[in-house]
Amino acid sequence: MGNQLASEVYFDELPEGYTIVQQLGKSRFLKTLQCSCVDGQLVVKAYIKNTDEDSSLIQKYQNELKAIHTQIQYYVNPNVLTFQTFDQNDKAGYMMRQYIHNNLYERMHTRPFLIDIEKLWLTYQLMKAVERCHFFGISHRDIKTENVLVTSWNWLYLTDFAPYKPTYIPEDNPANFYYFYDSCERRKCCIAPERYYTGEIPQEVEEYDLAKMDVFSLGCTIAELWIESGLFTYSELIQYKRGTYDPQSKISKISNPTIQNMVRIMIEKDKTLRPSVTDP
C-alpha cells in the first residue's frame, strides 16, 4: 500500500495514456516504475524535488542525458539503450526509456542458466557497448549487472547512464554508497577504488579518469557474469583499496582462462595499469 501511495503522489502527472504497472527496485534515490502506453512498456524514473534548487539541477542532468541519447542515436550503438523522454513538474523530474523484462543479474539466475558460449557472447556485446561509448567520449559511471538488459534471445543493452550520480564518495561513510549505488540492496560494489576519498573531495575529474573508472566497473560486471556472484562487497572494496583483500580466490572460479586474465588487469588498483576498451 505504501508503494502504491508513493506512486500516486509522484506519478499522477505523467502524460495522458500512461498506466502504472508496478514499482521496480528499492532505490531511495530514484523512484522507478514500469508503465504501459499505446506504444508498449516503458520504465519511468523520478527524482523527487526537495529544494527550490532541484529544478535547475534536474534540467542540467536532463540536458546531459539528452546529449548522450543524441550521440548514441547519431553513431548507432546497437548495444546501448538510453533515456529517450524527459519531463519535470513542481513535484519531480522524470526520465523514460523502453522496458526490457530482464537485466543481466536476473537473467543469470533464470532457467535455462547461461552456458559458457552464451556468457562469451554477452561479454563481447558488453565490451563493445562500452568501447563505442568511450570512443565518442561518453562514460557510463555506474556499470553493473542491474544496468545491463538482456532480451530472450540474449541481445544485450547497456542502460541507465548516470552522470547525475556523484563521481566521488567518502570512504568512511557507506551511507552515500548505499543511497546512490546500491539500488537493489545487494551490498555488491563495482565502484573503482579511486572514487573513494578521505579528507577533501576531489574537485576535478578528467575524461581519461572516468573511462578508467568504467573499465574497473566493467571488469567487476564481467566477473559477476562468470562466477554468478559479486566480486566485491562495499567493505571488501575498501579493504582492496588498502591492500588487505585479494579477490583472486573469486576470480579463479571463472572457467575461461582468457576472461580470468582480462578481469585481473581490468580491476587493477592503479588506474594507469588498466587497459582501455578502445585499444586495438
WOWO-V734510 format. One record per pair of residues at least 24 apart in sequence whose C-alpha atoms are under 10 Angstrom apart, sorted by sequence separation. I is the first residue (numbers start at 1). J is the second residue. If there is no record, write none. Layout:
I;J
I;J
This chain:
7;31
18;42
20;44
62;86
139;163
141;165
167;191
168;192
171;195
172;196
190;214
192;216
227;251
6;31
7;32
62;87
138;163
141;166
142;167
167;192
168;193
169;194
170;195
171;196
172;197
173;198
191;216
192;217
226;251
227;252
228;253
7;33
62;88
122;148
141;167
168;194
169;195
170;196
171;197
172;198
190;216
191;217
192;218
224;250
227;253
228;254
243;269
59;86
129;156
167;194
168;195
169;196
170;197
171;198
172;199
190;217
191;218
223;250
224;251
226;253
227;254
241;268
242;269
3;31
58;86
59;87
122;150
129;157
130;158
167;195
168;196
169;197
170;198
171;199
189;217
190;218
192;220
223;251
226;254
227;255
241;269
58;87
59;88
66;95
125;154
126;155
129;158
166;195
167;196
168;197
169;198
170;199
190;219
191;220
223;252
225;254
226;255
240;269
241;270
14;44
58;88
65;95
125;155
126;156
128;158
129;159
170;200
190;220
223;253
224;254
226;256
62;93
125;156
126;157
127;158
170;201
189;220
190;221
220;251
223;254
62;94
122;154
124;156
125;157
126;158
169;201
188;220
189;221
222;254
11;44
55;88
62;95
121;154
122;155
123;156
125;158
168;201
169;202
226;259
11;45
55;89
58;92
59;93
121;155
122;156
167;201
168;202
190;224
226;260
11;46
55;90
58;93
119;154
121;156
122;157
167;202
168;203
10;46
54;90
55;91
57;93
58;94
118;154
146;182
167;203
223;259
10;47
55;92
108;145
144;181
146;183
167;204
168;205
222;259
223;260
10;48
45;83
52;90
54;92
55;93
107;145
142;180
146;184
167;205
222;260
10;49
44;83
49;88
54;93
105;144
106;145
142;181
223;262
43;83
46;86
48;88
49;89
104;144
105;145
106;146
114;154
190;230
219;259
222;262
223;263
44;85
45;86
46;87
47;88
49;90
50;91
103;144
104;145
105;146
188;229
189;230
190;231
191;232
196;237
219;260
222;263
223;264
44;86
46;88
48;90
49;91
50;92
103;145
104;146
105;147
107;149
108;150
188;230
189;231
190;232
196;238
221;263
48;91
49;92
103;146
104;147
105;148
106;149
107;150
167;210
187;230
188;231
189;232
190;233
191;234
219;262
220;263
47;91
48;92
49;93
102;146
103;147
104;148
105;149
106;150
107;151
144;188
186;230
188;232
189;233
190;234
193;237
219;263
220;264
222;266
46;91
47;92
48;93
80;125
103;148
104;149
105;150
107;152
144;189
145;190
187;232
188;233
189;234
192;237
193;238
196;241
218;263
219;264
46;92
47;93
48;94
79;125
80;126
102;148
103;149
104;150
144;190
167;213
187;233
188;234
189;235
191;237
192;238
193;239
219;265
220;266
45;92
46;93
47;94
78;125
79;126
102;149
103;150
104;151
107;154
143;190
144;191
186;233
187;234
188;235
189;236
190;237
193;240
194;241
216;263
219;266
220;267
45;93
46;94
47;95
79;127
80;128
81;129
101;149
102;150
103;151
142;190
143;191
187;235
188;236
189;237
193;241
215;263
216;264
218;266
219;267
45;94
46;95
79;128
80;129
100;149
101;150
102;151
142;191
188;237
189;238
192;241
193;242
216;265
217;266
218;267
219;268
44;94
45;95
46;96
78;128
79;129
80;130
99;149
100;150
101;151
102;152
104;154
141;191
142;192
215;265
216;266
217;267
44;95
45;96
77;128
78;129
79;130
100;151
101;152
141;192
215;266
216;267
43;95
44;96
45;97
77;129
80;132
100;152
104;156
182;234
214;266
215;267
216;268
43;96
44;97
77;130
79;132
80;133
103;156
104;157
213;266
215;268
216;269
42;96
43;97
44;98
77;131
78;132
103;157
104;158
212;266
213;267
42;97
43;98
44;99
77;132
103;158
212;267
216;271
219;274
41;97
42;98
43;99
76;132
77;133
103;159
178;234
212;268
215;271
41;98
42;99
43;100
75;132
100;157
177;234
40;98
41;99
42;100
75;133
212;270
213;271
216;274
39;98
40;99
41;100
212;271
215;274
216;275
218;277
41;101
72;132
174;234
211;271
212;272
215;275
35;96
72;133
75;136
174;235
212;273
213;274
215;276
32;94
34;96
71;133
97;159
209;271
212;274
214;276
215;277
30;93
31;94
32;95
33;96
34;97
35;98
36;99
97;160
171;234
208;271
209;272
212;275
214;277
30;94
32;96
34;98
35;99
72;136
96;160
171;235
208;272
211;275
212;276
34;99
68;133
71;136
211;276
212;277
33;99
34;100
71;137
72;138
172;238
211;277
34;101
71;138
81;148
171;238
211;278
68;136
80;148
81;149
139;207
208;276
68;137
79;148
80;149
138;207
139;208
141;210
68;138
79;149
137;207
139;209
140;210
141;211
143;213
144;214
67;138
68;139
79;150
137;208
139;210
140;211
142;213
143;214
15;87
68;140
138;210
139;211
141;213
142;214
143;215
145;217
14;87
134;207
137;210
138;211
139;212
140;213
141;214
143;216
144;217
145;218
148;221
14;88
134;208
137;211
139;213
140;214
141;215
143;217
144;218
147;221
193;267
13;88
14;89
81;156
82;157
139;214
142;217
143;218
144;219
145;220
146;221
192;267
193;268
194;269
13;89
79;155
80;156
81;157
82;158
83;159
134;210
135;211
139;215
141;217
142;218
143;219
144;220
145;221
192;268
193;269
194;270
13;90
78;155
79;156
80;157
81;158
82;159
83;160
134;211
140;217
143;220
144;221
145;222
190;267
192;269
193;270
194;271
13;91
78;156
79;157
80;158
81;159
82;160
83;161
133;211
134;212
143;221
144;222
192;270
193;271
10;89
13;92
78;157
79;158
80;159
81;160
82;161
145;224
192;271
11;91
14;94
77;157
78;158
79;159
80;160
81;161
131;211
134;214
144;224
145;225
10;91
11;92
77;158
80;161
130;211
144;225
9;91
10;92
10;93
11;94
10;94
130;214
131;215
130;215
145;230
144;230
127;215
130;218
127;218
69;161
126;218
127;219
68;161
65;160
68;163
123;218
126;221
127;222
65;161
126;222
64;161
65;162
64;162
65;163
123;221
124;222
64;163
65;164
123;222
64;164
122;222
123;223
61;162
62;163
61;163
62;164
120;222
123;225
61;164
119;222
122;225
123;226
60;164
61;165
120;225
58;164
119;225
120;226
57;164
119;226
116;226
114;225
115;226
114;226
45;160
105;221
108;224
104;221
108;225
107;225
108;226
105;224
108;227
109;228
104;224
105;225
108;228
25;146
104;225
108;229
105;228
105;229
29;165
120;256
123;259
116;254
116;255
120;259
116;256
135;276
134;276
135;277
134;277
135;278
133;277
134;278
135;279
131;276
132;277
133;278
131;277
132;278
130;277
131;278
129;277
130;278
131;279
29;178
30;179
128;277
28;178
29;179
30;180
127;277
128;278
27;178
28;179
29;180
127;278
27;179
28;180
29;181
31;183
27;180
29;182
30;183
27;181
28;182
29;183
27;182
28;183
26;182
27;183
26;183
27;184
25;183
26;184
27;185
25;184
26;185
24;184
25;185
